[in-house]
Amino acid sequence: MNRMYRMSRAEYQGLLKMASEQVPFGVYAIEKKGYAELRNDHCRSTTQLKALVRGFKAQGVKVLSNDGHQMMESVRPDAVEEVFLSEP
């Protein structure tokens, strides 16, 4: 199911944000020569993610991925504040 859509840069950035939220640990998009392909490649380990990214980069494409840190930060952003606030 390959479909091509034409959209503005702002619409594209919004689409990338949504795609990023759907893949917390893996590759969600690749770009090359003004074209982008949305992906849904979930990884189980950092090693697997790095291998996948290397494979795409070897083909000469820009890889957009999440390594899991963003997901962990968004779970409880107030946790760091609690640590600092609880110190005497």
TIRO-2110 file (N, C-alpha, C; in Angstrom, 1 decimal):
// TIRO-2110
0.8, -1.2, 0.0, N, 1, A
0.0, 0.0, 0.0, CA, 1, A
0.9, 1.2, 0.0, C, 1, A
1.4, 1.6, -1.2, N, 2, A
2.3, 2.8, -1.3, CA, 2, A
1.4, 3.9, -1.8, C, 2, A
1.4, 5.0, -1.0, N, 3, A
0.7, 6.2, -1.4, CA, 3, A
1.6, 7.4, -1.2, C, 3, A
1.4, 8.3, -2.1, N, 4, A
2.2, 9.6, -2.0, CA, 4, A
1.3, 10.7, -1.7, C, 4, A
1.7, 11.6, -0.8, N, 5, A
0.9, 12.8, -0.5, CA, 5, A
1.8, 14.0, -0.6, C, 5, A
1.2, 15.1, -1.1, N, 6, A
1.9, 16.4, -1.1, CA, 6, A
1.4, 17.2, 0.1, C, 6, A
2.3, 17.8, 0.9, N, 7, A
1.8, 18.6, 2.0, CA, 7, A
2.9, 19.6, 2.3, C, 7, A
2.5, 20.6, 3.1, N, 8, A
3.4, 21.7, 3.5, CA, 8, A
4.4, 21.2, 4.5, C, 8, A
5.4, 22.0, 4.7, N, 9, A
6.4, 21.6, 5.7, CA, 9, A
5.8, 21.5, 7.1, C, 9, A
4.9, 22.4, 7.4, N, 10, A
4.3, 22.4, 8.8, CA, 10, A
3.4, 21.2, 9.0, C, 10, A
2.7, 20.8, 7.9, N, 11, A
1.9, 19.6, 8.0, CA, 11, A
2.7, 18.4, 8.2, C, 11, A
3.9, 18.4, 7.4, N, 12, A
4.8, 17.2, 7.5, CA, 12, A
5.4, 17.1, 8.9, C, 12, A
5.8, 18.2, 9.5, N, 13, A
6.3, 18.2, 10.9, CA, 13, A
5.3, 17.7, 11.9, C, 13, A
4.0, 18.1, 11.7, N, 14, A
2.9, 17.5, 12.6, CA, 14, A
2.8, 16.0, 12.4, C, 14, A
2.9, 15.6, 11.2, N, 15, A
2.8, 14.1, 10.9, CA, 15, A
3.9, 13.4, 11.5, C, 15, A
5.1, 13.9, 11.5, N, 16, A
6.3, 13.3, 12.1, CA, 16, A
6.1, 13.2, 13.6, C, 16, A
5.5, 14.3, 14.2, N, 17, A
5.3, 14.2, 15.6, CA, 17, A
4.4, 13.1, 16.0, C, 17, A
3.3, 12.9, 15.3, N, 18, A
2.4, 11.8, 15.5, CA, 18, A
3.1, 10.5, 15.4, C, 18, A
3.8, 10.4, 14.3, N, 19, A
4.5, 9.1, 14.0, CA, 19, A
5.5, 8.8, 15.1, C, 19, A
6.2, 9.8, 15.6, N, 20, A
7.2, 9.6, 16.7, CA, 20, A
6.5, 9.1, 18.0, C, 20, A
5.3, 9.6, 18.2, N, 21, A
4.6, 9.1, 19.4, CA, 21, A
4.1, 7.7, 19.3, C, 21, A
4.0, 7.2, 18.1, N, 22, A
3.5, 5.8, 17.9, CA, 22, A
4.6, 4.8, 18.0, C, 22, A
5.9, 5.2, 17.9, N, 23, A
7.0, 4.3, 17.9, CA, 23, A
8.0, 4.9, 19.0, C, 23, A
7.8, 4.5, 20.3, N, 24, A
8.6, 5.0, 21.3, CA, 24, A
10.1, 4.5, 21.3, C, 24, A
10.3, 3.3, 20.7, N, 25, A
11.6, 2.8, 20.6, CA, 25, A
11.8, 2.1, 19.3, C, 25, A
12.3, 2.8, 18.3, N, 26, A
12.5, 2.3, 17.0, CA, 26, A
12.5, 3.4, 15.9, C, 26, A
12.4, 3.0, 14.6, N, 27, A
12.5, 4.0, 13.5, CA, 27, A
11.1, 4.3, 13.1, C, 27, A
10.8, 5.6, 13.1, N, 28, A
9.4, 6.0, 12.7, CA, 28, A
9.4, 6.7, 11.3, C, 28, A
10.5, 7.1, 10.7, N, 29, A
10.5, 7.7, 9.4, CA, 29, A
11.9, 7.7, 8.8, C, 29, A
12.0, 7.7, 7.5, N, 30, A
13.3, 7.9, 6.8, CA, 30, A
13.0, 9.0, 5.7, C, 30, A
14.1, 9.8, 5.4, N, 31, A
14.0, 10.8, 4.4, CA, 31, A
15.1, 10.8, 3.4, C, 31, A
14.8, 11.1, 2.1, N, 32, A
15.9, 11.2, 1.1, CA, 32, A
15.4, 12.0, 0.0, C, 32, A
16.2, 13.0, -0.4, N, 33, A
15.9, 13.8, -1.6, CA, 33, A
14.5, 14.4, -1.6, C, 33, A
14.1, 15.0, -0.5, N, 34, A
12.8, 15.6, -0.5, CA, 34, A
11.6, 14.7, -0.3, C, 34, A
11.8, 13.4, -0.2, N, 35, A
10.8, 12.4, 0.0, CA, 35, A
10.9, 11.8, 1.4, C, 35, A
9.8, 11.4, 2.0, N, 36, A
9.9, 10.8, 3.3, CA, 36, A
9.0, 9.5, 3.2, C, 36, A
9.4, 8.5, 4.0, N, 37, A
8.7, 7.3, 4.2, CA, 37, A
8.4, 7.1, 5.6, C, 37, A
7.2, 7.0, 6.0, N, 38, A
6.8, 6.7, 7.4, CA, 38, A
7.1, 5.2, 7.7, C, 38, A
7.7, 4.9, 8.8, N, 39, A
8.0, 3.5, 9.1, CA, 39, A
7.3, 3.2, 10.5, C, 39, A
7.2, 2.0, 10.8, N, 40, A
6.7, 1.5, 12.1, CA, 40, A
7.6, 0.4, 12.6, C, 40, A
8.9, 0.7, 12.6, N, 41, A
9.8, -0.4, 13.0, CA, 41, A
10.1, -0.3, 14.5, C, 41, A
9.5, -1.2, 15.3, N, 42, A
9.7, -1.2, 16.7, CA, 42, A
10.9, -2.1, 17.0, C, 42, A
11.8, -1.7, 17.9, N, 43, A
13.0, -2.5, 18.3, CA, 43, A
12.9, -3.0, 19.7, C, 43, A
13.6, -4.1, 20.0, N, 44, A
13.5, -4.7, 21.3, CA, 44, A
14.8, -4.3, 22.1, C, 44, A
15.9, -3.9, 21.4, N, 45, A
17.1, -3.6, 22.1, CA, 45, A
17.8, -2.4, 21.4, C, 45, A
18.7, -1.8, 22.1, N, 46, A
19.5, -0.7, 21.5, CA, 46, A
20.3, -1.2, 20.4, C, 46, A
20.9, -2.4, 20.5, N, 47, A
21.7, -3.1, 19.5, CA, 47, A
20.9, -3.2, 18.2, C, 47, A
19.6, -3.7, 18.3, N, 48, A
18.8, -3.9, 17.2, CA, 48, A
18.5, -2.5, 16.5, C, 48, A
18.2, -1.5, 17.3, N, 49, A
17.9, -0.2, 16.8, CA, 49, A
19.1, 0.4, 16.1, C, 49, A
20.3, 0.3, 16.7, N, 50, A
21.5, 0.8, 16.0, CA, 50, A
21.8, 0.1, 14.7, C, 50, A
21.6, -1.2, 14.6, N, 51, A
21.8, -2.0, 13.4, CA, 51, A
20.8, -1.5, 12.3, C, 51, A
19.5, -1.3, 12.7, N, 52, A
18.5, -0.8, 11.8, CA, 52, A
18.9, 0.6, 11.2, C, 52, A
19.3, 1.4, 12.1, N, 53, A
19.7, 2.8, 11.7, CA, 53, A
20.9, 2.7, 10.8, C, 53, A
21.9, 1.9, 11.1, N, 54, A
23.1, 1.8, 10.3, CA, 54, A
22.7, 1.3, 8.9, C, 54, A
21.8, 0.3, 8.8, N, 55, A
21.4, -0.2, 7.5, CA, 55, A
20.7, 0.9, 6.6, C, 55, A
19.9, 1.7, 7.2, N, 56, A
19.2, 2.8, 6.5, CA, 56, A
20.3, 3.8, 6.1, C, 56, A
21.2, 4.2, 7.0, N, 57, A
22.2, 5.2, 6.7, CA, 57, A
23.1, 4.7, 5.6, C, 57, A
23.4, 3.4, 5.5, N, 58, A
24.2, 2.9, 4.5, CA, 58, A
23.6, 3.1, 3.1, C, 58, A
22.2, 3.2, 3.1, N, 59, A
21.5, 3.4, 1.8, CA, 59, A
21.4, 4.9, 1.5, C, 59, A
22.0, 5.7, 2.4, N, 60, A
22.0, 7.2, 2.1, CA, 60, A
20.8, 7.9, 2.5, C, 60, A
20.1, 7.4, 3.5, N, 61, A
18.9, 8.1, 3.9, CA, 61, A
19.0, 8.7, 5.3, C, 61, A
18.3, 9.8, 5.6, N, 62, A
18.3, 10.3, 7.0, CA, 62, A
17.3, 9.5, 7.8, C, 62, A
17.6, 9.1, 9.0, N, 63, A
16.8, 8.2, 9.8, CA, 63, A
16.3, 9.0, 11.0, C, 63, A
15.0, 8.9, 11.2, N, 64, A
14.3, 9.6, 12.4, CA, 64, A
13.9, 8.4, 13.3, C, 64, A
14.4, 8.4, 14.5, N, 65, A
14.1, 7.3, 15.4, CA, 65, A
14.0, 7.8, 16.8, C, 65, A
13.4, 7.0, 17.7, N, 66, A
13.3, 7.2, 19.1, CA, 66, A
14.1, 6.1, 19.8, C, 66, A
14.9, 6.5, 20.9, N, 67, A
15.7, 5.5, 21.6, CA, 67, A
15.1, 5.2, 22.9, C, 67, A
13.9, 5.6, 23.2, N, 68, A
13.2, 5.2, 24.5, CA, 68, A
13.4, 6.3, 25.6, C, 68, A
14.3, 7.2, 25.5, N, 69, A
14.5, 8.2, 26.5, CA, 69, A
13.4, 9.1, 26.6, C, 69, A
12.9, 9.5, 25.4, N, 70, A
11.7, 10.5, 25.4, CA, 70, A
10.5, 9.9, 26.1, C, 70, A
10.3, 8.6, 25.9, N, 71, A
9.2, 7.9, 26.5, CA, 71, A
9.3, 7.9, 28.0, C, 71, A
10.5, 7.6, 28.5, N, 72, A
10.7, 7.6, 30.0, CA, 72, A
10.6, 9.0, 30.6, C, 72, A
11.0, 10.0, 29.9, N, 73, A
10.9, 11.4, 30.4, CA, 73, A
9.4, 11.8, 30.5, C, 73, A
8.6, 11.3, 29.6, N, 74, A
7.2, 11.8, 29.6, CA, 74, A
6.3, 11.0, 30.5, C, 74, A
6.8, 9.9, 31.1, N, 75, A
6.0, 9.1, 32.0, CA, 75, A
5.8, 9.9, 33.3, C, 75, A
6.9, 10.4, 33.9, N, 76, A
6.7, 11.2, 35.1, CA, 76, A
7.7, 12.4, 35.1, C, 76, A
7.4, 13.5, 34.4, N, 77, A
8.3, 14.6, 34.4, CA, 77, A
8.5, 15.3, 35.7, C, 77, A
7.6, 15.1, 36.7, N, 78, A
7.8, 15.7, 38.0, CA, 78, A
8.7, 14.9, 38.9, C, 78, A
9.1, 13.8, 38.5, N, 79, A
10.0, 12.9, 39.4, CA, 79, A
11.3, 13.6, 39.8, C, 79, A
11.9, 14.3, 38.8, N, 80, A
13.1, 15.0, 39.1, CA, 80, A
12.9, 16.1, 40.1, C, 80, A
11.8, 16.8, 39.9, N, 81, A
11.5, 17.9, 40.8, CA, 81, A
11.3, 17.4, 42.2, C, 81, A
10.7, 16.2, 42.4, N, 82, A
10.4, 15.7, 43.7, CA, 82, A
11.7, 15.4, 44.4, C, 82, A
12.7, 14.9, 43.7, N, 83, A
14.0, 14.6, 44.3, CA, 83, A
14.6, 15.8, 44.8, C, 83, A
14.6, 16.9, 44.0, N, 84, A
15.3, 18.2, 44.5, CA, 84, A
14.5, 18.8, 45.6, C, 84, A
13.2, 18.7, 45.6, N, 85, A
12.3, 19.3, 46.6, CA, 85, A
12.4, 18.6, 47.9, C, 85, A
12.8, 17.3, 47.9, N, 86, A
12.8, 16.5, 49.1, CA, 86, A
14.1, 16.6, 49.8, C, 86, A
15.1, 17.3, 49.2, N, 87, A
16.4, 17.4, 49.9, CA, 87, A
16.3, 18.5, 51.0, C, 87, A
17.0, 18.3, 52.1, N, 88, A
16.9, 19.3, 53.2, CA, 88, A
17.7, 20.6, 52.9, C, 88, A
END
